Amino acid sequence: MTSVSTVKIDMSVEPASEMRDVPPAVSIIIPCRNEIDYIEDALKSILAQESPLGGFEVIVVDGMSDDGTRPILGRLEQENAGLRVINNPARTTPCAMNAGIREARGRYIGIMGAHTEYAPNYIRQCVDLLEEHPEVCCSGGPILSRGKSLFGKAVAAAMSHPVGVGNAKHRFPNYEGYAEGACFPMFRKEVFEQIGFYDETLLRNQDDDLNYRVSRSGGKIFISPRAWSRYWVRESVGRLFDQYFQYGYWRVAVLRKHGMPASWRQLVPVGFYLSMIGLLFLGKLLPGWWRLASAILPISYGAILLGAGVGVAIREGLRVGCLFPVASSIMHVAYAAGFTWGLMRRAAGNAARLNVVEVNR
């Protein structure tokens, strides 16, 4: 397992120690690397959260940022007794989260991100949900996807629609109940003592792996719109494709580790696109009108996308509705391509990982 340093950023003035002598009820962990444009606003909004009974601390795990993020973190740490900054030389998300968990003093541990806006009572609501549902080991809320550009708004619509993400309950803004995972989860600390930490060999999908282990151990995850968060999606075709390609690629590693997917919906895009390609090749071998059979799946798929796009257009405008099929198909194709590439790499006996530097949620 990759070693992680927990050396604090050198400070000329030590932060106030009074609050740090008393363990808080909640420890919030924020993986961070090169977030100069976001980190200050994110931390100020998190530090201003309504406090649960017993208070909370914030631990930023910085992946050796070199864009000016570190001086900002140093200043904020001096100004806020409830904030600590530790180093993550490995520079990857799972190493950052594990380093934070090891440093956490709270009985509840929350994972939050720098690219997301949270309800002002997000932390308190997550704690309340855990206390109201003693049968669950993790709480959270549905994520509200948002985009700034026209294409970004179409991506956000696709990430909140069953056609885009299947039955991913944590993506539906009004869902409340048990789910396979929470995007920004709040755990009971003993969960990590029982099932272990995040798998540091998984640069992506490490949360799916952990959720699967939670489920396999009999644990439950509960989400509620009372604890909402707003996530800003990728705003370009290239970044969206890369994001979902990596999701598909690293899904193979999780599947290989456990022998089955955390959720069968994760295999639907791959099976569908491979079936569609197979039919198209088969169509070239069939005589006459039988070749038309090879177009059934593509036509059906296009019709579903267009039909969903009409519904989106009614709610969010014609231009967003027109781009909805484009955004959805990019997500599906990229995921299927990444998964297929992962299978090919595994089949060839090449387990080398993609050269991926931390990509934020």
PyMOL commands that set and color helices and strands:
alter all, ss='L'
color gray80, all
select helices_A, chain A and resi 19-21+39-47+69-79+93-103+122-132+150-158+162-165+169-171+190-195+206-216+225-227+237-258+264-285+288-316+318-347
alter helices_A, ss='H'
color red, helices_A
select strands_A, chain A and resi 26-32+56-62+83-87+108-111+116-118+138-140+143-146+177-178+186-188+221-223+229-232
alter strands_A, ss='S'
color yellow, strands_A
deselect
rebuild
show_as cartoon
